Amino acid sequence: MLQQPAFGRRLRQLRAAQGLSQTALAGDGMSTAYLSRLETGARRPTPHAVTYLAARLGVPPDDLAAPAAGSLADALALAASLPERSTDAAADAVREALAGDPAADPVLRWQALWLLARERRGEGDHAGQRAHLDQLVALGEEIGLAELRVRGLTGLARCLRSLGEIGPALHAALTAHALADGLGVEDRAGVLLALVSVEAEAGRLPEARAHADELTGLVEGRTDTLWAEALWTAAAVRVRQGEHAAAQVLLDRALEGYSGGEDLVLWLRLRFAAARLHLQRTPPRTADAAHCVAAAEPALAFVGTAALRQELALLKAELAFHAGRHEEAGDLLAELVTDAPRLTYRDRVRLDVLRHRLRFLSGDDTALHALRGLALRAQTDASLDLATELWGVVADLLLTAREG
C-alpha cells in the first residue's frame, strides 16, 4: 500500500504539471470527491486507483509510488537543517523546488516564499524581496490564517519602507495592526515595530510615539531581539522629536542588555545606530561615533553581507565628514557609488546628501539645486520626516553661503 500524504502530493503535482482539473483527471472511472481525498492524503490509494490514474496521466504506475525528487517539502526540510551560513544553498534549493512544484500545499508555498524573501532582505535586494512578499501576502489571504496574513503584511510594510514607498507601507502596516488584535506578543510586537517606523517616516510623530510606548510596554522584562529592536525603534522616534538625550538612554539600554547571541546582525546594527545618533548631536560626538564603529567592524567577518558592508562604509564616510576629513569621505562615497549600492531608500538619500554637501564645500553651487530636488522627491514619496531633514540641510547650506 502506498503511503500518504506523499502519494497525494505526487499525484497533485503531476496533475497540475499537465494543466488538468480534478474533474478532467477523474474522468468517468472515478469520482472527483474520491480523487480530492486522495490528493489531500485523507484516503489511501488502492492498486486499481493507482493503475487507473497512471493511465489517465500517461505515466508508469511507479511514478506515483514515490514523492517527486526535489519536492518543496523536501527542500524546506533540508533548508531547516542546514547551518545558518548555508542560506544561499538552501534558498537555491527552495527556489527550484517552488518553481517545479506549482501544486504544493499553500502553507508550504507560503513558508518557501517567506524564506526566499528573508534571503533577499539579507542581501539588500529590497525589490527582489518585495516580489516574494507580494505573492506571500496574496497567498496568506488564500490560506486565511490570521498569523500568516499579519506576518506577510508586516514584512511587506518593512520592505516598502526600505524602498521609500511610504504610502503603501503605511497601508500595509495599518492593515496588519488591525488584524493582529488577539494574536500573541510576537506578532503584535512585530506589527508595532513596522508601524512605528513607517509612521515616523510619514511624519506622523504623535501616532508613532504612542505606538512606540505601547511597543516598549509590550516587551518589558525581556532581553531578546524583540526587546532590543523595540528600544531601538522607540529611540528613533525620540530622535525625530528632537529628544536626543532620551533616545541615547533607550539605545544605551539595548546596547548594554542585548548580547547578540540570537542575532549578531542586530547586535551590529545597534552599534551603527548608536554611531549615527552620536553624529546627529550638536556638536557631533565624533569620538563616540568612532568607538561604536570600531566595536562593530570586526563582526562583519562573521555576518558581513554586501548590504551591511555598504551601510558601514556610508557611516564611516559620514564620520569622516563630521571629523573634517573631507577627502576621505569623498573616497568612501566614490567606492560606494561604483559598487552598485544595496542600501535602503533612506540610506541612498543620505549618500546623495553627503555627496552634494562635499560638492558644495568645494564651490559647486549646483549642489543646492540637487538637494532641493531630493527634498521635493521625498515630499512626493510621502516621506515627510526625510523631507523635513533635507530642507534643514538646504537651509544650513544657505546660511553657510551667506556667512561666507
N, C-alpha and C positions, 0 to 999 in steps of 0.2 A: 504494500500500500504506500502510495506517495505521501510525503509529509507536507502538511500545511503549517504556516502560510506561504512556504517557499513556492509550492506549486501555483497558488493563486497569483503571486507576484509575477511569476514567469509567464503564466497564461495572459495576464493583463498586459504585460509588456509586448508579447508577440501580437496580440490583437491590435493594440494601439499602433504598433510599427506598421501594420498593414492598413491602418485607417478604417478598421471595421467597428461598427457599433456592436453592442451585446446582442441585439436582435438579429443583426446580419450574421454573426458568428453562430448563434444558436440554431438558426435555420428551422427546419421542420422536425428535426430529430431530438430537440432538447428545449426545455422551457427557458425563457430568459431569466426567470426568478432563480432557477437552479444554477444557471451559469453565473449569475451575480453572487450567489452564496459560495460557489467555487472560488471566484476571484477574491472575495473577502476573507477566505480561509474558514468560513463557517461550516463547510461540508468537505468531506474527503472525497477525492475523485475515485470512481470505480474504473476497472480496466476498460469497460465498454466506453465510458465517458472519455477516457484518455485517447482511445483509438479514434473515436468519432471527432473529437476536437482537433487532433493532429491532422486528420484527413481534411477537415474544413480549412485549416491553416496552411495545408500543403507542406508540412514538416514531418520528419520522423517522430514517432512517439517518444523516443529517447530525449528529444529536445524539450519535452515537457517534464522530464523526470528530475531535472535539477534546476536550481535557480540560475539565472544568467550570470556568467562570469563578469565580474566588474559591476554588479548591481549597485544601486545607490545605497542600499542598506549596508552592503559590504564596505563600500568606500567610506561611509560615515563611521562605521565601527573601527576601521583601520585608522582613520583620522584621529579618532578619540584616543587611540592607544599610542600614537606617535609622540615623541618628545616635543616640547613646545618650540624648539628651534627648527623643527622639521615642517613648519606650517606651509611652506611653499609646495613641497611634495604632496602634502595632504590636500591642499587646495586644488592642485592639478588633477589628482585622482577624483576628487568630488566633482569638479567641473566636467570632466569627461563622462563620469557616470550619470550626472544630471542631464547632460545632452543626449545620452544614449538610453535613458530610461524615462521617457515622457509620461508614462502611465504610473510612475511610482506614487506611493501613498502621499497625499498632500502634506501631511505633517513631516514626512521625510524630506520632501522638497523644500519645505519651509526651513528645516534645520540646515539643509545644504546651502540655501541662499544666505542664511544668517552667517554661516562660516565663511562663505566667499565674500560677503560684504565686510566682515571683520578683517579679512586678509587685505582687501583693497584699502580699507581705512588705515591699516598699519603701514602700508606703502605710500600713504599720502595721495592715493588716486581717488579723490572725492567724487569725480564724475563716474568712474567705474563702480564705486560703492553705491552711488545713487541708483544706477541701473539695476543693481541687485535688490536694493531696498524698495524700489517701485514695484517690482514683481512680488517681493516678500509681503508688502502691505496688502496688495490685491489678494494674495493667497491667504493672508490672515483673515480677510473679510470672508473668503470662501469657507474657511475652516470654522470660523465663528467663535473660537476660543478667546475670551477676553484678554488673557495674559499675552497671547501671541499678537493680538491686534495692538495692544499697548506697547509691547516691545518693538514691534515693527515701526509704528508711528514715532516712537521716541528716537529710534535710530535714524529715521528719515529726517526728523527735525534737527538733530545734531549735524547731520550731513549737509542739509540745505543751509544751515548757518555757516558751515565751513565754506560753502560755495558762494556765500554772500546773498542768497535768496531769502531775505529776512521775512517778507510777507508770507510765502508758502511755509516757511519754517515755523512761524508763529501759529499758523492754522493747524499744522500737524501737531505741534506741542499742545495747543489748547484742546484739540480733539482727544489726544491721548490722556490729558489730565481729566477730562470729563468721563472717560471710560475707566480710569484707574480707581475710582471710588469703590472701596470694599476689597481691593486687592491687597496683597502683602506689602510689607515695608519696602522690600527690594524694588518692586515695580513702582510704587508710589514715589519713592525717593529718586529712582531713575528718571521718571517723568519730570519731577521738580527740577532736577539738575538741568535738563534740556530746556524747560520752560523759563527758568530764571535767566539762563544765558541768552535766550532769544529775546525775552522781554527787555533785558538790559541793552542789547544791540538795537532794538526798535525804539529806544528812548523812553520806554515805559518803566521808569525807575521806581515809582511808588509800588507798582504791582510786583516788580522784581524783588524789591526789598521785603515786601510782605511774604512772598513765596520763599525767599531765601531764609527768613526767620522760621517759617514753617518747616523747611527742609532741615535746618540745623537742630530744631527741636525733635524731629523725627528720628535722627541718628544719634541723639545724645546718649553718651555712655559707651559708644563703640569706639574702636580704634582701627577699623579696617579701611579698605579702599573707598567704600561708600562714605564713610565719615570724613576721610581726608579730602575727597572731591567736594563734599558739601561745604567744608570750611573754605576751600579754595574758591568755590563759586560765590559764597557769601562775601568773601574778601573782595572779589572782583566787582561786586555791586557797590560796595563801600568806596572803592577807588573811583568809580564813576560818579558817586555822590560827593567826591572831594574829601572823604574821611580816610585819609591815608594812614593815620596812626591806628585807627580801629581795624583797618584792613591788615596792617602789619601784625597786630595781635592775633588775628584769626589765622593768618598764614604761618606765623611762628608756631602756633599750636599744632598745625598739621605737620610742619617740618620736624618738630620735636617728637610728636606722638606716633608718626607713621614710619614703620621700619623699612618698608619696601619689600618685605618678604612675599607678599601676594602679587605685587605688580611693580616691577622695577621701572617700567616706563613711567608710571605715575610718580614714583619717587623722583625720577629725573626731571619730569616736567614741573613738579612743585618747586624745584630749585630754579628752573627757568623763570617761573612766575615770580619767585622772590627776587631774583636779579632784576627783572623788569620793573617790579614795584620800587626797588631802590633807585632806579633810573628815572622814575616818574616823580620822585620827591623834589622839592625846591629848597636848596640846590640839589642836583642829582648826587646820590651817595655812591660814587663810582667804586670806591674801595670795597664796600659791602657787596656791590653787584659782582665785582671781580671774584670775591671769595665764593659766592654762590656758583659762578661759572666754573671755577676751579674744582669745586666739590662735585659738580655734575659731570664734567667732561670724561673722567675715567669710566663711568658707567656705560658710555657709548660702545665700549669694546664688547659688552655683553648683549645690549639690546639696540645697537645702532642701526636704524634704517636710514634710507636716503632722506626721508622727510625729517627725522629727528636731527640728523647731521646738518641739514639746511636751516632748521629752526635755531640750532645753536650758532651757526655761522652768522645768521641775521642778528642774534642777540649780541654776539661779540663785536659785530660792526657798530651796533648802537652804543655799546660800551666804549669802543674806541672813539666814536664821535663825541660823546659827552666828556671823555677824558682829554679831548683836544687833539687826538691822533687822527687827523682827517685823512691823511694819505692811506693809513692802514685800513680805515673804514671803507674808503673807496676801493681798495684792492679786494677786500672781502665781498663787497657788493658785486664787483665785476665777476668774481668767481661764481657767485650765486646766479647771476643773470645768464651766464653761459652754460649753467649746469641744469637747465630745464627745471626750474623750481617746482617742488611738490608741496607748496605752502598753502595754508588756508587763505581765503579771500582777504581777511583782515591782515594777515602777515604779508601778503603780496602788496597790499596798500602801504603797510609800514615800510617795506623795502623801497617802494617808489618814493615815499615821503623823504626817507633818508637820502636817497639818490638826488632828489630835487633840492634838498637843503644844501647838500655839498655843491651842487651846481650854482646855487645862489651865492654861497660864500666865495666861489671862485669868480664871481662877477657876471654870471649868466642870468639876466633879468627875466628871461623866458621861463625860468623855473617857477616863478609866481603864477604864471598863467597855467602851467601844468598842475600845480597844486590846487588852484581853483577848480580845474576840471575834475580832479579826484573828489573834491568835496561835493560838487554838483552830482557826480555819479553816485556817491554814497547816499545822497538825498533821494535820488531816483530809485535806488535799490532798497529804500526804506530803512537803511542802516543809519538812523538819526544820531545815535551815540557817536559813531565813527565820523559822521559829517560834522558834528559839533567839534570834535577833536581836530579835524582837518582845518576848519575855519579858524580855530585858535592858532594853529601853526602859521596860517597865512597872515593873521593879524600880528603875530610876533615878528615875522619877517618884514612886514611893512614898517613896524616900529623900529626895527633894526636899521632899515634903509634910511628912515628919516633921521635917526640919531647919527648915522654915518655921514 
